[in-house]
Structures are given as C-alpha cells and as structure tokens.
C-alpha cells in the first residue's frame, strides 16, 4: 500500500484527500495516525484513514 485516503471525521463536511503513505514506517497502524489529522476544510481534528488499494483489472487481457 503506497497511498491512503484521508476522510474528515465530521460526516457533514465529507472533505477527503489522497496522500502517500511513505511518510510513516511500515509498522504504523492507521488507527494510530488518525488523531493527528486536522481537516483543512472545516478544522475538525481526527480523520478516518483507509488504504487506497489499486483498482482491480477487469477482463481476461
């Protein structure tokens, strides 16, 4: 996993971004980094961080 999706914890805001996960060590848990985020749209602290897996390829290629 090289990219993560960061969603504002406030469901009314729904701001989200995609960033590189290279800044954290491989052993870092997503739940450990979530409290450190502050939404740039609404200012709420905390986020839902999810892996951004590559899309599956369809077809027999």
URHUQUI-V99437 format. One record per residue. N is the residue number from 1. PSI is psi as a letter, one per 40 degrees, with the letter a starting at -180 (* if undefined). OMEGA is omega in degrees with one decimal (* if undefined). BURIAL is + if it has 16 or more other ideal C-beta (glycine too) atoms within 10 Angstrom, else -. Layout:
# URHUQUI-V99437
n->N psi->PSI omega->OMEGA burial->BURIAL
n->N psi->PSI omega->OMEGA burial->BURIAL
This chain:
# URHUQUI-V99437
n->1 psi->h omega->-179.4 burial->-
n->2 psi->e omega->-178.3 burial->-
n->3 psi->i omega->174.5 burial->-
n->4 psi->i omega->174.8 burial->+
n->5 psi->h omega->-178.6 burial->-
n->6 psi->h omega->-179.9 burial->+
n->7 psi->h omega->175.4 burial->+
n->8 psi->h omega->-178.5 burial->+
n->9 psi->d omega->178.9 burial->+
n->10 psi->h omega->-175.6 burial->+
n->11 psi->d omega->178.2 burial->-
n->12 psi->d omega->-179.0 burial->-
n->13 psi->d omega->179.7 burial->-
n->14 psi->f omega->175.0 burial->-
n->15 psi->i omega->177.6 burial->-
n->16 psi->i omega->178.2 burial->-
n->17 psi->i omega->173.7 burial->-
n->18 psi->h omega->179.5 burial->-
n->19 psi->i omega->177.8 burial->-
n->20 psi->i omega->177.6 burial->-
n->21 psi->e omega->-176.8 burial->+
n->22 psi->d omega->-177.2 burial->-
n->23 psi->e omega->-178.8 burial->-
n->24 psi->i omega->177.6 burial->-
n->25 psi->i omega->-177.5 burial->-
n->26 psi->d omega->-177.3 burial->-
n->27 psi->e omega->-179.3 burial->-
n->28 psi->h omega->176.5 burial->-
n->29 psi->i omega->-179.9 burial->-
n->30 psi->d omega->-179.4 burial->+
n->31 psi->d omega->178.5 burial->-
n->32 psi->d omega->-177.0 burial->-
n->33 psi->e omega->-176.9 burial->+
n->34 psi->d omega->-177.7 burial->+
n->35 psi->e omega->-176.1 burial->-
n->36 psi->e omega->-177.7 burial->-
n->37 psi->i omega->173.6 burial->+
n->38 psi->h omega->-178.7 burial->-
n->39 psi->h omega->178.9 burial->+
n->40 psi->e omega->179.3 burial->-
n->41 psi->d omega->-174.6 burial->-
n->42 psi->e omega->178.4 burial->-
n->43 psi->e omega->179.9 burial->-
n->44 psi->h omega->177.9 burial->-
n->45 psi->i omega->178.6 burial->-
n->46 psi->i omega->-177.5 burial->-
n->47 psi->i omega->168.2 burial->+
n->48 psi->h omega->-177.8 burial->-
n->49 psi->h omega->-177.4 burial->+
n->50 psi->i omega->176.3 burial->-
n->51 psi->i omega->176.3 burial->-
n->52 psi->g omega->-178.5 burial->+
n->53 psi->i omega->177.7 burial->-
n->54 psi->i omega->178.9 burial->-
n->55 psi->i omega->177.4 burial->-
n->56 psi->i omega->177.6 burial->-
n->57 psi->h omega->-178.5 burial->-
n->58 psi->i omega->175.3 burial->-
n->59 psi->i omega->-176.1 burial->-
n->60 psi->e omega->173.2 burial->-
n->61 psi->* omega->* burial->-
